[in-house]
Structure formats: C-alpha cells, structure tokens
C-alpha cells in the first residue's frame, strides 16, 4: 500500500508587527504574570489594558501558571479573549511556556477556532527565541489531532493561522525550524496511531522511499526478504516467519554536512504488530505501537530534511510483524544471527531484541558509525520502572549518555540512565546456543540491553527503551492521547547541540 500524503503540516506562524496592527482572529491570548500576589499584564495591549483591570484582579483568575479565564470583549478584532497565567516571571521556563500555551489550545479545542492572535510576553529571564520556542512548541504539539477514522461531525476545528504580536521578524523566521521539527513529530505520531493493517512493513518501506523522492539529502536502500536471506539475517527472518507480510530492512542515509566524516547510526525497532508469537500475549490492544522506534527514525528523517539539519546520520529499521502462523518461529529452537552468534528462543514475545540484534550488528560491520543509538519499545519492565514520563537509557559510553541526557532535559523528552550490570550477563547463557533471548522477569530492561550489547562492536552505543514514553494511555500537557512522537525532538536537539560544540 502506498503511504498517504504525510503533509500534515503544523499551523502557520506569522508575525504581527504591533497590537493595533494585528489581523482579525477568533481569539486573542493575553499573558499575565503573578508576582508576590500581584497580577500584571505580561505584554503591551494598548487601550485594551484599561478594560482588563478588573478581570485580572478578580477571584476567578489567579495569574498562576496555566490559569485561564475566557472573556468576551466588544469592539475588538477578536470575539474571544483568553487571559493566560504565567506565574512568576523570574521562574518561567521554556517547559512551563509549552504547558501553559498547550493548556490554552486545549481550552479552545471544542470551539470553532481557526485563527489565533498571541501577545508575546516580555521576559527578562528568557531570550526572545526561547520564549517563542516554548509558545510555538506548546501550541503546535497540542494542536495534533488523530481523526482519520472518525466522521466529519466528530472532527475538531483545525487551526490554520497563529499571529505572534510583537515578535521580531528574524525570530519568527527562525520558528520555521520549530515547525519543521514538529512536522517530523506529526509523521511519527501518524505512523504509530494508524491501523496496523495499514502500517505494515511494506508501508514503512514506502514511506522511506517517498522521503527519498522528496529530498535530495536522503538516499535509501531496502533489503527485501530475498536480500535478508542473502545477508544471513536469521533472527529478523525468524520473527517474521508467522506473517504473510514479508520482513524488510530500511537503510536511509541523510547527508546534511557533506564535508564532515561524523556519522551517527540510529536503529529503530519496527514490529508493526506484535501478538507475542506462539507465546501469545494476554492483551494486544496497543501492539500497533510496537513500531514506535521505526516511527521515531522516519519522523527524524523528515524533520532533519525539512530543516536542512547540518549533520550526517543513517536510520536502520528492521521491520516485520510478529504474528502466529503455521511457520511461526518456536520457543526452544535456535536461530543464527547476522553476526554469526546463535540464539535460543526462550520466549517468542522477546522478539524486538532479536530483530535489533541483526540490525545493530549490520550497522557496526557495514556502516562505520561514529556512534550508534537505538530506539525501541522493548520491555514492559521499563513501564513498570519509569512509567510514561521518562525513557530508560543504557549505554557503554559516558559521553554519549550525557549528551542524550542533556538533549532530553532541553526538550523535556527526559531520559534516565540505568546501569549495565555485568553479573546479569550470566543470565543470558544458553546450554545449546551462544545466547538465549530471555532470562526471567527481574531487571528485564537491563538484561534486554545486555543482550543487545552482545551484537555491538567497539563503538559508542546508547539504547533507549521507549516502551512507556512512546504511547500514552491518557493525554497530558502538549501530548495528546496515544502516540507521543518521542525521540524526534530529542535527537534534533542532540544534533543541534553537536553543531554548536
């Protein structure tokens, strides 16, 4: 199946040079500070300020971060005015701006709102770029709605224009970079949210080929089933045996800095549906999200190409279904990996580490990475350990781990490093093969990472287990329910930080 047009572009951001010169819109968002119990306007709004003296001091509005009050003034270019509390100006952060403006968008989601005017708060503690980034990311990320399978009557009104009042021309122009990054996030979310019957391995292949067609900086190679057999990718082939959909491996190179030899390889788990195989899961309701790592890789590819990111990287996506059929791979059997190591299958539901093993060892041997990073919805144990707010990070390199942690802090896509306990490698020993793919419930996420490490050569490597952070059972802040698009903003920040080093 050909991919749908993934031109779900974020809302346009435009500049309004002054308050009086702002365009007509459905709503005006006015920011308010609250400092030492004193409430004050955070942006100049001309003569309108006098009419807001009473509302901003009323008991219905505190001015605390995220507080919202809807008003309906007369004689303005907007029918609705939204007072938005930002709390203490000295303590405001980019993340608080994201959350506050996301809350404003959510409060308007049931209204027929298509155009918004936003007064930009004046801050002495954040730069103009930081203020605008927080506002733009909060509004654009929360404006994502997955409504492809609902009728027209249930669809929410879409924003089509946001005017930023008082922002400089140069700063608004730089926000096109933010829109490009969010565009990649939207693609990742769409891929994870869509039906697994649609987003199968061939669909992911076609998305990668479509991106290659659109951008000259992308070159893609596809390993079909025959090529996988020729390469000896026995673990990926084993997992895919039960499905009528052929497995594949996607290798897409992005070259945004041709003069540099620096080369990051990013591997994303692409199990487009996971039944658990013959070790059948008790619940499969959310298992279309098991290709979240693949979605991150493709979203990153789109974000990088859209923003002309100055970096070189390659995404590698081993993709298959893990379903049940007459040829399903079997617990107790042994399969040979691309690296030559053999693996005893203790549980067919530990399939992600198998397909990643072939991809990681191929990347080390053939792609000459400066560093290697993988994203995978790998273990339920990670959700138990860190929940949905934080991603587990395991790495063999302190510098790489620190850089990813820093990027996660900046984007609030937070990661927490877990140890690679050497004693646990004993649990991976098999009596009949080089390794086994499971070894009990305790420290499950760490042992899964140790299994992957068996297929890594002498290269800095980081493993991010996004089982909890890639898919939300309930929405929060600027992340609507279900797919989060985790990893796209994190990796874009990681690369941008490297450019400035």
TORMAR-636422 format. One record per residue (C-alpha): x, y, z; residue in three letters. Coordinates in Angstrom, 2 decimals. Layout:
BEGIN
ATOM      c1      c2      c3 code
ATOM       X       Y       Z  ALA
...
This chain:
BEGIN
ATOM      c1      c2      c3 code
ATOM    0.00    0.00    0.00  UNK
ATOM    1.29    3.44   -0.89  UNK
ATOM    1.71    5.81    2.05  UNK
ATOM   -0.82    8.56    2.49  UNK
ATOM    0.42   12.05    1.93  UNK
ATOM    2.18   12.87    5.18  UNK
ATOM    1.94   16.59    4.67  UNK
ATOM    0.16   17.15    7.97  UNK
ATOM    1.96   20.45    8.29  UNK
ATOM    1.84   22.34   11.59  UNK
ATOM   -0.18   25.55   11.69  UNK
ATOM    1.40   28.57   10.02  UNK
ATOM    3.09   31.09   12.31  UNK
ATOM    3.02   34.70   11.17  UNK
ATOM    4.18   37.98   12.65  UNK
ATOM    2.02   40.89   13.69  UNK
ATOM    4.20   43.98   13.99  UNK
ATOM    2.06   45.67   16.63  UNK
ATOM   -1.01   45.17   18.77  UNK
ATOM   -3.04   47.68   16.80  UNK
ATOM   -1.87   46.15   13.50  UNK
ATOM   -2.81   42.58   14.36  UNK
ATOM   -5.10   40.68   11.95  UNK
ATOM   -8.67   39.68   12.69  UNK
ATOM   -8.92   36.37   14.55  UNK
ATOM  -11.25   34.20   16.60  UNK
ATOM   -9.38   34.65   19.87  UNK
ATOM   -6.70   36.82   21.46  UNK
ATOM   -4.38   35.25   24.05  UNK
ATOM   -3.10   37.77   26.61  UNK
ATOM   -0.36   36.61   29.02  UNK
ATOM   -0.35   37.65   32.68  UNK
ATOM    2.36   37.50   35.35  UNK
ATOM    1.72   36.87   39.03  UNK
ATOM    4.48   38.07   41.34  UNK
ATOM    4.14   38.36   45.11  UNK
ATOM    0.36   38.09   44.83  UNK
ATOM    0.36   40.99   42.36  UNK
ATOM   -1.10   40.31   38.93  UNK
ATOM    0.08   42.29   35.90  UNK
ATOM   -0.08   42.12   32.13  UNK
ATOM    2.96   40.45   30.56  UNK
ATOM    2.62   42.17   27.16  UNK
ATOM    1.54   45.61   25.93  UNK
ATOM   -2.05   45.62   24.66  UNK
ATOM   -2.75   49.31   24.16  UNK
ATOM   -6.07   50.74   25.31  UNK
ATOM   -7.44   47.25   25.96  UNK
ATOM   -5.39   47.13   29.15  UNK
ATOM   -7.72   49.51   30.99  UNK
ATOM  -10.73   47.26   30.41  UNK
ATOM   -8.87   44.25   31.86  UNK
ATOM   -8.00   45.80   35.22  UNK
ATOM  -10.99   44.25   36.93  UNK
ATOM  -10.87   40.75   35.31  UNK
ATOM   -7.20   40.17   36.08  UNK
ATOM   -7.77   41.05   39.73  UNK
ATOM  -10.97   39.04   40.12  UNK
ATOM  -11.29   35.92   42.24  UNK
ATOM  -11.85   33.89   39.08  UNK
ATOM   -8.33   34.47   37.83  UNK
ATOM   -5.16   34.00   39.88  UNK
ATOM   -2.47   34.52   37.25  UNK
ATOM   -0.72   31.36   38.38  UNK
ATOM    0.97   29.26   35.73  UNK
ATOM   -1.64   27.72   33.44  UNK
ATOM   -4.61   29.63   34.90  UNK
ATOM   -7.14   30.56   32.19  UNK
ATOM  -10.04   32.98   32.01  UNK
ATOM  -12.23   33.45   28.91  UNK
ATOM  -13.68   36.91   28.27  UNK
ATOM  -15.86   38.34   25.52  UNK
ATOM  -14.92   41.98   24.91  UNK
ATOM  -16.64   44.28   22.45  UNK
ATOM  -15.08   46.42   19.76  UNK
ATOM  -12.00   44.19   19.30  UNK
ATOM  -10.69   42.27   16.32  UNK
ATOM  -11.46   39.04   18.19  UNK
ATOM  -14.75   37.87   19.68  UNK
ATOM  -13.00   35.99   22.48  UNK
ATOM  -10.14   36.97   24.77  UNK
ATOM   -8.19   34.41   26.77  UNK
ATOM   -6.25   35.53   29.83  UNK
ATOM   -3.36   33.11   30.39  UNK
ATOM   -1.50   32.97   33.70  UNK
ATOM    2.29   32.52   33.50  UNK
ATOM    3.12   32.78   37.19  UNK
ATOM    6.33   34.45   38.39  UNK
ATOM    8.36   35.96   35.52  UNK
ATOM   11.62   35.20   37.34  UNK
ATOM   10.86   31.46   37.40  UNK
ATOM    9.37   30.97   33.94  UNK
ATOM   10.95   28.20   31.84  UNK
ATOM   10.56   27.01   28.26  UNK
ATOM    8.77   23.90   29.52  UNK
ATOM    6.29   25.96   31.56  UNK
ATOM    5.57   28.03   28.46  UNK
ATOM    4.97   24.84   26.48  UNK
ATOM    2.50   23.61   29.07  UNK
ATOM    0.72   26.92   29.59  UNK
ATOM    0.11   27.58   25.88  UNK
ATOM   -0.82   23.95   25.31  UNK
ATOM   -3.45   24.43   28.01  UNK
ATOM   -4.75   27.46   26.15  UNK
ATOM   -5.11   25.40   22.98  UNK
ATOM   -6.87   22.59   24.84  UNK
ATOM   -9.33   25.04   26.37  UNK
ATOM  -10.26   26.15   22.86  UNK
ATOM  -10.38   22.69   21.27  UNK
ATOM  -14.16   22.38   21.47  UNK
ATOM  -14.68   25.81   19.93  UNK
ATOM  -14.79   26.71   16.25  UNK
ATOM  -11.40   28.40   16.39  UNK
ATOM   -9.23   28.64   13.28  UNK
ATOM   -7.23   31.85   13.84  UNK
ATOM   -5.46   32.94   17.00  UNK
ATOM   -3.63   36.13   17.91  UNK
ATOM   -0.96   35.69   20.60  UNK
ATOM    0.55   38.55   22.57  UNK
ATOM    4.18   37.63   23.24  UNK
ATOM    5.15   38.01   26.92  UNK
ATOM    8.12   40.21   27.71  UNK
ATOM   10.68   38.31   29.78  UNK
ATOM   13.92   39.43   31.40  UNK
ATOM   14.99   35.86   32.09  UNK
ATOM   14.43   34.15   28.73  UNK
ATOM   15.56   35.31   25.31  UNK
ATOM   13.03   36.11   22.62  UNK
ATOM   13.92   32.88   20.81  UNK
ATOM   13.37   30.85   23.98  UNK
ATOM   10.01   32.47   24.67  UNK
ATOM    8.82   31.93   21.12  UNK
ATOM   10.09   28.36   21.06  UNK
ATOM    8.17   27.47   24.22  UNK
ATOM    4.98   29.09   22.92  UNK
ATOM    5.24   27.58   19.44  UNK
ATOM    6.08   24.07   20.61  UNK
ATOM    3.30   24.06   23.18  UNK
ATOM    0.68   25.24   20.70  UNK
ATOM    1.78   23.18   17.70  UNK
ATOM    2.34   19.92   19.58  UNK
ATOM   -1.01   20.16   21.36  UNK
ATOM   -2.77   21.02   18.09  UNK
ATOM   -2.20   17.49   16.77  UNK
ATOM   -5.44   15.51   16.49  UNK
ATOM   -5.65   11.99   15.07  UNK
ATOM   -9.08   11.90   13.46  UNK
ATOM   -8.60    9.79   10.35  UNK
ATOM  -11.15    7.21   11.43  UNK
ATOM  -13.94    9.45   12.77  UNK
ATOM  -16.83   11.04   10.90  UNK
ATOM  -16.82   14.68    9.88  UNK
ATOM  -19.25   15.62   12.65  UNK
ATOM  -16.83   14.45   15.35  UNK
ATOM  -13.77   16.19   13.95  UNK
ATOM  -12.47   19.23   15.79  UNK
ATOM  -11.89   22.58   14.15  UNK
ATOM   -8.31   22.97   12.93  UNK
ATOM   -6.10   25.96   13.47  UNK
ATOM   -4.85   27.48   10.24  UNK
ATOM   -3.10   30.65   11.44  UNK
ATOM   -1.33   31.90   14.55  UNK
ATOM   -0.23   35.56   14.64  UNK
ATOM    2.57   36.42   17.07  UNK
ATOM    2.13   40.02   18.21  UNK
ATOM    5.30   41.97   18.86  UNK
ATOM    7.82   39.30   17.84  UNK
ATOM   10.77   40.32   15.70  UNK
ATOM   10.87   39.38   12.04  UNK
ATOM   14.08   37.39   12.46  UNK
ATOM   12.80   35.39   15.44  UNK
ATOM    9.57   34.43   13.69  UNK
ATOM   11.56   33.34   10.66  UNK
ATOM   13.64   31.07   12.89  UNK
ATOM   10.41   29.44   14.10  UNK
ATOM   10.19   27.72   10.71  UNK
ATOM   12.79   25.39   12.17  UNK
ATOM   10.40   24.56   15.02  UNK
ATOM    7.62   23.89   12.52  UNK
ATOM    9.93   21.55   10.61  UNK
ATOM   10.74   19.59   13.74  UNK
ATOM    7.07   19.35   14.72  UNK
ATOM    6.30   18.18   11.20  UNK
ATOM    8.55   15.19   11.87  UNK
ATOM    6.80   14.58   15.19  UNK
ATOM    3.45   14.56   13.40  UNK
ATOM    4.68   11.89   11.00  UNK
ATOM    5.88    9.70   13.85  UNK
ATOM    2.51   10.06   15.59  UNK
ATOM    0.57    9.27   12.43  UNK
ATOM    2.57    6.11   11.79  UNK
ATOM    2.07    4.83   15.34  UNK
ATOM   -1.61    5.79   15.54  UNK
ATOM   -2.75    4.32   12.24  UNK
ATOM   -4.15    0.82   11.86  UNK
ATOM   -1.60   -1.98   11.91  UNK
ATOM   -3.36   -3.45    8.88  UNK
ATOM   -2.27   -0.33    7.01  UNK
ATOM    1.11    0.41    8.59  UNK
ATOM    2.81   -2.89    7.82  UNK
ATOM    6.48   -3.44    6.88  UNK
ATOM    5.89   -2.55    3.23  UNK
ATOM    4.13    0.65    4.25  UNK
ATOM    7.18    1.75    6.23  UNK
ATOM    9.33    0.90    3.22  UNK
ATOM    7.16    3.09    1.01  UNK
ATOM    7.31    5.99    3.47  UNK
ATOM   11.11    5.84    3.39  UNK
ATOM   11.13    5.74   -0.42  UNK
ATOM    8.71    8.67   -0.57  UNK
ATOM   11.02   10.71    1.66  UNK
ATOM   13.90    9.87   -0.65  UNK
ATOM   11.87   11.15   -3.60  UNK
ATOM   11.09   14.42   -1.81  UNK
ATOM   14.56   15.32   -0.52  UNK
ATOM   17.88   15.19   -2.33  UNK
ATOM   19.71   14.81    1.01  UNK
ATOM   18.18   11.35    1.56  UNK
ATOM   19.30    8.10   -0.06  UNK
ATOM   17.50    4.85    0.75  UNK
ATOM   18.30    1.18    0.32  UNK
ATOM   15.76   -1.56    1.02  UNK
ATOM   16.60   -5.13    1.95  UNK
ATOM   13.65   -7.29    0.90  UNK
ATOM   13.18  -10.86    2.11  UNK
ATOM   15.50  -12.29   -0.52  UNK
ATOM   18.27   -9.84    0.37  UNK
ATOM   17.78  -10.57    4.08  UNK
ATOM   18.29  -14.25    3.32  UNK
ATOM   21.41  -13.47    1.31  UNK
ATOM   22.79  -11.36    4.15  UNK
ATOM   22.06  -14.07    6.69  UNK
ATOM   19.75  -12.05    8.94  UNK
ATOM   18.39  -15.15   10.61  UNK
ATOM   16.84  -13.50   13.64  UNK
ATOM   14.80  -10.95   11.69  UNK
ATOM   13.69  -13.67    9.29  UNK
ATOM   12.72  -15.96   12.17  UNK
ATOM   10.47  -13.36   13.80  UNK
ATOM    8.71  -12.68   10.50  UNK
ATOM    8.02  -16.31    9.63  UNK
ATOM    4.49  -16.39   11.02  UNK
ATOM    3.26  -13.42    8.98  UNK
ATOM    2.03  -13.22    5.41  UNK
ATOM    3.79   -9.82    5.31  UNK
ATOM    7.44  -10.14    4.30  UNK
ATOM   10.01   -8.60    6.64  UNK
ATOM   12.37   -5.90    5.39  UNK
ATOM   15.19   -3.67    6.48  UNK
ATOM   15.22    0.04    5.65  UNK
ATOM   18.53    1.89    5.42  UNK
ATOM   18.17    5.64    4.78  UNK
ATOM   21.17    7.98    4.73  UNK
ATOM   20.75   11.67    5.49  UNK
ATOM   23.68   13.82    4.43  UNK
ATOM   23.31   17.36    5.68  UNK
ATOM   27.02   18.06    6.20  UNK
ATOM   28.96   16.52    3.28  UNK
ATOM   32.31   17.90    4.47  UNK
ATOM   32.11   16.09    7.82  UNK
ATOM   33.05   12.46    8.42  UNK
ATOM   30.97   12.33   11.60  UNK
ATOM   28.27    9.69   11.16  UNK
ATOM   25.56    8.67   13.62  UNK
ATOM   23.58    5.49   13.01  UNK
ATOM   20.11    5.28   14.57  UNK
ATOM   18.31    1.94   14.68  UNK
ATOM   14.55    1.78   15.25  UNK
ATOM   12.54   -1.29   16.15  UNK
ATOM    9.83   -1.79   13.54  UNK
ATOM    7.49   -4.55   14.71  UNK
ATOM    4.33   -3.25   13.09  UNK
ATOM    2.14   -5.60   15.11  UNK
ATOM    3.11   -7.86   17.98  UNK
ATOM    0.92  -10.75   19.09  UNK
ATOM    3.79  -12.23   21.07  UNK
ATOM    4.01  -15.06   18.57  UNK
ATOM    3.41  -18.57   19.91  UNK
ATOM    3.97  -17.15   23.41  UNK
ATOM    0.72  -15.27   22.89  UNK
ATOM    0.16  -12.01   24.76  UNK
ATOM   -2.81  -11.78   27.11  UNK
ATOM   -3.63   -8.32   25.67  UNK
ATOM   -2.75   -6.86   22.27  UNK
ATOM   -4.85   -3.69   22.23  UNK
ATOM   -1.90   -1.30   21.87  UNK
ATOM    0.51   -3.55   19.99  UNK
ATOM    0.34   -1.50   16.81  UNK
ATOM    2.62    0.90   18.70  UNK
ATOM    5.46   -1.65   18.74  UNK
ATOM    6.99    0.11   15.74  UNK
ATOM    7.44    3.31   17.76  UNK
ATOM   11.21    3.19   17.26  UNK
ATOM   10.77    2.95   13.49  UNK
ATOM    8.34    5.86   13.64  UNK
ATOM   10.91    7.92   15.54  UNK
ATOM   13.52    7.22   12.87  UNK
ATOM   11.26    8.20    9.97  UNK
ATOM   10.00   11.31   11.78  UNK
ATOM   13.59   12.33   12.49  UNK
ATOM   14.44   11.84    8.83  UNK
ATOM   11.61   14.18    7.79  UNK
ATOM   12.46   16.75   10.48  UNK
ATOM   16.14   16.81    9.51  UNK
ATOM   15.45   17.15    5.81  UNK
ATOM   12.73   19.79    6.36  UNK
ATOM   15.03   21.97    8.49  UNK
ATOM   18.21   21.24    6.48  UNK
ATOM   19.92   19.95    9.62  UNK
ATOM   23.70   20.17    9.39  UNK
ATOM   24.54   16.59   10.33  UNK
ATOM   25.08   13.16    8.81  UNK
ATOM   23.16   10.15   10.02  UNK
ATOM   21.70    6.88    8.84  UNK
ATOM   18.50    5.29   10.08  UNK
ATOM   18.23    1.50   10.05  UNK
ATOM   14.79   -0.05   10.54  UNK
ATOM   14.35   -3.82   10.82  UNK
ATOM   10.64   -4.28   10.27  UNK
ATOM    8.27   -7.21   10.49  UNK
ATOM    5.09   -8.44   12.10  UNK
ATOM    5.28  -10.89   15.00  UNK
ATOM    2.17  -12.92   14.36  UNK
ATOM    1.06  -16.53   14.54  UNK
ATOM    1.06  -18.86   11.55  UNK
ATOM    1.94  -22.38   10.53  UNK
ATOM    5.58  -21.33   10.11  UNK
ATOM    5.93  -19.29   13.31  UNK
ATOM    9.30  -19.47   14.99  UNK
ATOM    9.23  -21.67   18.05  UNK
ATOM   10.27  -21.46   21.70  UNK
ATOM   13.16  -23.81   22.39  UNK
ATOM   14.58  -23.60   18.88  UNK
ATOM   17.91  -21.98   17.95  UNK
ATOM   18.41  -19.41   15.19  UNK
ATOM   21.58  -17.91   13.75  UNK
ATOM   22.06  -14.14   13.72  UNK
ATOM   23.74  -11.91   11.14  UNK
ATOM   26.75  -11.69   13.45  UNK
ATOM   27.12  -15.46   13.46  UNK
ATOM   26.05  -15.87   17.09  UNK
ATOM   23.25  -18.33   17.73  UNK
ATOM   20.26  -17.58   19.94  UNK
ATOM   18.00  -19.97   21.81  UNK
ATOM   14.43  -18.71   21.86  UNK
ATOM   13.09  -18.77   25.40  UNK
ATOM   10.06  -16.63   24.55  UNK
ATOM    8.77  -15.51   21.16  UNK
ATOM    7.42  -12.32   22.74  UNK
ATOM   11.01  -11.13   23.24  UNK
ATOM   11.22  -10.54   19.50  UNK
ATOM   12.31   -6.90   19.47  UNK
ATOM   15.81   -7.64   20.73  UNK
ATOM   16.16  -10.30   18.02  UNK
ATOM   15.47   -8.04   15.07  UNK
ATOM   17.52   -5.25   16.63  UNK
ATOM   20.45   -7.65   17.06  UNK
ATOM   20.69   -8.24   13.32  UNK
ATOM   20.31   -4.54   12.54  UNK
ATOM   22.86   -3.41   15.14  UNK
ATOM   25.50   -5.91   14.08  UNK
ATOM   24.97   -4.97   10.42  UNK
ATOM   25.33   -1.27   11.30  UNK
ATOM   28.57   -1.91   13.17  UNK
ATOM   30.05   -4.02   10.39  UNK
ATOM   28.95   -2.14    7.27  UNK
ATOM   28.00    1.47    8.11  UNK
ATOM   31.09    2.66   10.03  UNK
ATOM   29.24    4.64   12.73  UNK
ATOM   30.89    7.27   14.88  UNK
ATOM   28.20    6.39   17.41  UNK
ATOM   25.21    4.07   17.46  UNK
ATOM   21.82    4.79   19.05  UNK
ATOM   18.71    2.63   19.06  UNK
ATOM   15.09    3.39   19.91  UNK
ATOM   12.81    0.51   20.79  UNK
ATOM    9.53   -0.20   22.56  UNK
ATOM   11.42   -3.11   24.06  UNK
ATOM   10.24   -4.12   27.54  UNK
ATOM    7.13   -3.85   29.64  UNK
ATOM    9.51   -3.78   32.58  UNK
ATOM   10.50   -0.26   31.55  UNK
ATOM    6.93    0.96   32.01  UNK
ATOM    6.90   -0.58   35.48  UNK
ATOM   10.26    1.03   36.31  UNK
ATOM    9.86    4.55   34.94  UNK
ATOM    6.24    4.86   33.85  UNK
ATOM    5.25    7.01   30.88  UNK
ATOM    7.12   10.18   31.81  UNK
ATOM   10.72    9.01   31.41  UNK
ATOM   12.69    6.88   28.95  UNK
ATOM   15.25    4.35   30.11  UNK
ATOM   18.77    4.87   28.74  UNK
ATOM   21.55    2.30   28.81  UNK
ATOM   24.93    2.95   27.25  UNK
ATOM   28.52    1.79   27.04  UNK
ATOM   29.78    5.37   26.72  UNK
ATOM   29.51    8.10   29.38  UNK
ATOM   29.96   11.00   26.95  UNK
ATOM   27.21    9.82   24.62  UNK
ATOM   24.89    9.13   27.53  UNK
ATOM   25.50   12.61   28.97  UNK
ATOM   24.79   14.25   25.61  UNK
ATOM   21.47   12.42   25.26  UNK
ATOM   20.50   13.27   28.84  UNK
ATOM   21.26   16.95   28.15  UNK
ATOM   19.18   16.93   24.95  UNK
ATOM   16.35   15.25   26.84  UNK
ATOM   16.45   17.90   29.54  UNK
ATOM   16.30   20.70   26.97  UNK
ATOM   13.32   19.20   25.10  UNK
ATOM   11.69   17.70   28.22  UNK
ATOM   11.86   14.31   26.49  UNK
ATOM   13.58   13.09   29.61  UNK
ATOM   15.83   10.06   29.81  UNK
ATOM   17.21    8.31   32.88  UNK
ATOM   20.33    6.21   32.74  UNK
ATOM   20.18    2.66   34.07  UNK
ATOM   23.28    0.55   34.73  UNK
ATOM   24.53   -2.33   32.61  UNK
ATOM   25.21   -4.78   35.44  UNK
ATOM   27.86   -7.23   34.26  UNK
ATOM   26.70  -10.00   36.59  UNK
ATOM   23.40  -10.18   34.72  UNK
ATOM   25.13  -11.35   31.54  UNK
ATOM   25.31  -14.80   33.12  UNK
ATOM   21.54  -14.95   32.81  UNK
ATOM   21.86  -14.82   29.02  UNK
ATOM   23.88  -18.04   28.78  UNK
ATOM   22.32  -20.98   26.96  UNK
ATOM   23.14  -24.68   27.17  UNK
ATOM   22.53  -25.23   23.47  UNK
ATOM   23.40  -21.88   21.83  UNK
ATOM   25.64  -18.86   22.27  UNK
ATOM   22.84  -16.86   23.94  UNK
ATOM   19.21  -17.05   24.94  UNK
ATOM   16.80  -14.19   24.45  UNK
ATOM   15.10  -14.21   27.89  UNK
ATOM   16.18  -14.90   31.44  UNK
ATOM   13.43  -14.21   33.96  UNK
ATOM   11.49  -11.11   34.98  UNK
ATOM   13.91   -9.38   37.31  UNK
ATOM   15.93   -6.50   35.77  UNK
ATOM   14.21   -7.25   32.48  UNK
ATOM   15.05   -3.96   30.79  UNK
ATOM   18.72   -4.14   31.75  UNK
ATOM   19.10   -7.73   30.59  UNK
ATOM   17.44   -6.86   27.28  UNK
ATOM   20.03   -4.12   26.80  UNK
ATOM   22.83   -6.52   27.74  UNK
ATOM   21.53   -8.89   25.07  UNK
ATOM   21.76   -6.09   22.51  UNK
ATOM   25.27   -5.24   23.66  UNK
ATOM   26.37   -8.72   22.57  UNK
ATOM   25.91   -7.53   19.00  UNK
ATOM   27.76   -4.21   19.33  UNK
ATOM   31.39   -3.87   18.28  UNK
ATOM   33.81   -1.32   19.76  UNK
ATOM   31.63    1.74   19.11  UNK
ATOM   29.89    4.22   21.46  UNK
ATOM   26.33    2.94   21.80  UNK
ATOM   23.16    4.03   23.57  UNK
ATOM   19.91    2.12   23.87  UNK
ATOM   16.66    3.98   24.61  UNK
ATOM   13.75    1.84   25.74  UNK
ATOM   10.68    3.89   24.81  UNK
ATOM    8.06    1.33   25.82  UNK
ATOM    6.48    3.82   28.23  UNK
ATOM    7.24    7.15   26.61  UNK
ATOM    6.15    6.49   23.02  UNK
ATOM    2.45    5.84   23.73  UNK
ATOM    0.21    7.39   26.41  UNK
ATOM   -2.97    5.84   27.79  UNK
ATOM   -4.14    9.38   28.61  UNK
ATOM   -3.08   12.73   27.17  UNK
ATOM   -1.19   15.34   29.20  UNK
ATOM    0.02   18.87   28.64  UNK
ATOM    1.02   19.19   24.96  UNK
ATOM    0.93   15.43   24.31  UNK
ATOM   -2.48   14.19   23.16  UNK
ATOM   -3.56   10.64   23.98  UNK
ATOM   -1.77    7.71   22.30  UNK
ATOM    1.35    8.30   20.18  UNK
ATOM    3.75   10.93   21.56  UNK
ATOM    6.30   11.13   18.75  UNK
ATOM    9.01   10.70   21.37  UNK
ATOM   12.60   10.93   20.19  UNK
ATOM   12.29   13.25   17.21  UNK
ATOM   12.78   16.46   19.22  UNK
ATOM   15.35   14.74   21.44  UNK
ATOM   17.53   13.69   18.50  UNK
ATOM   17.16   17.01   16.68  UNK
ATOM   18.37   18.75   19.86  UNK
ATOM   21.19   16.21   20.16  UNK
ATOM   22.41   17.02   16.66  UNK
ATOM   21.96   20.78   17.07  UNK
ATOM   23.97   20.67   20.30  UNK
ATOM   26.77   18.86   18.46  UNK
ATOM   26.85   21.58   15.79  UNK
ATOM   27.49   24.21   18.47  UNK
ATOM   30.23   22.23   20.25  UNK
